[in-house]
Amino acid sequence: MNNDEKVICMDMGTLSGGRSDDAVLCLGIESSCDETSVAVAEIESGIYKIRSNIVASQITMHTLYGG
């Protein structure tokens, strides 16, 4: 993981008012010079499920100007 990547995790029990649960939600953020991505993953019993992800890119804008 480099300096531009961040991961934040929270126990699902904390989110659900204290319910005891194995599940953990993680928010991952990655940023480079022309793209930024975020994802939310649920981890339960060692199984990862991607709940949501999105990429914001400047590639289309750079293509208009040839670079």
N, C-alpha and C positions, 0 to 999 in steps of 0.2 A: 504494500500500500504506500503510495507516495503522498506528498503533502497536500495534493489536490483531492484526495479521496477521504471521505468521512463516513463513519458508520455509527448510528445511534440505535441502541436496543432498549426495549422496555418490556417488563414482565406483563403478560396479559391480565394477570390478577390485579395489578395496579390500575389498569385501564377499566376493569369491570367492577370497581367498587370493593376490591379486596378478595374476590373469589380466588381460591387456590386453583391454579392451572399451570400445566407444563409449557403452554405456548408463549412464545416471545415474538414481538414485532420488531423488525429492524428497518431503519431508514438508511439507505445508502445514497451518498451524493458524490458525484465525480464531475470534475470540471477541467477542461483543457482550454487552449487558446481560442477555439471556435466551436466547441460543443460543451453542453452541460447535460448530465443525466441524473435522474433520481429514480429510486425504486423502493417499494415497501415489500418486505418479505416476512412471512410468518414461519417460525421454526418451532416444530413440535415433535418431540420424541426423535430428534435427529433428522427429521424430514423437512426440507425447505420448500415452501410454496411462494411463488411470486404473486403478490396481491395486485400490484400495479407498478407500471414503469412508464417513463416518458423521456424523450431526448429532445432538447432544443438545439438546433444547429444553425450555423450561418452559411452553410455550403451553398444554398440557393443564391444568397446575396453575393457570395464570392464568384459564383459562376457567371453572373450577369456582367462582371467586369473582367473576366478572364483570369482570375487568380484566386 
